């Protein structure tokens, strides 16, 4: 799961810049992204990088960055 965590963090850095360094694992995804388009872009980038396919509403069932990372790890 460590490599998945690094990929999630790198993706967030690419999307959010320096702000990503301030994020905590228990931070709510809805507090990280400004809108649903950002969330969709995050999902699509992770799918491509991790070579996985997630349901359209995959992030509606996870609340935090930690939960999102666990979901990515189990999808691999």
N, C-alpha and C positions, 0 to 999 in steps of 0.2 A: 504494500500500500504506500510505502514511502515514495516510490517513483510517481504514483498517481498524485500524491500530495504535492510534489514538486511541480508537476505539470499543471495542476489547478492553480498553484501560486504563480507560476510563470504566466499563465493565461490571464490571470487577474492583473499582473504587473503590466502586461501588454495593453490591456484595456483601460486600466485606471492610472497608470503611471506611478508616481511616487506615493500616491494615496494608498496603494495596495499594501505598502509596508506597515500601515497602521491597522490593518484588518486583523481581527482575532478569530480563532476557529469557531467560537460560539456566537459569532455575529450573524444576525439574520440576513438571509440573501436579499430580502426586500429592502433592507437598509444599505446594502452594498450598491445595488444598481438603481439607476434613476427611473427606468421604465421597463416595460415588457420587451421592447426591442433589444435593450442591453442584455436582458436575460436570455433571449433567443440567440443572440450573437455568442454569448458565453457557452450555451449548450452546443451550438454548431461547431465552435472552435474545439471544444472538448471531444466531441464525436469524431472530428477529423483527426485530431492529434492522437487520441487513444484508440482509434479504429473501432469504435463501438456505435451502436444506434440506440438512442433513447426515445422513449415515448414523447409525444409533443408536450405533454404536461408534466414531464419528469420532475421539474423543480417545484411544482405546486405541492408535492407531497413531502418535500424536505424543507426544513426551516433554516438550518444553519450551514455555514461553510463546511463544518466538520461532517455533517450529514450528507452534503453534496459529494464530498470527497469519498466517503464510504460507499455511496451509491455508484460512483464511477469505478471504484475498485472492484465491486461485485459484478459490474456489467462487463468487465474484461474477460 
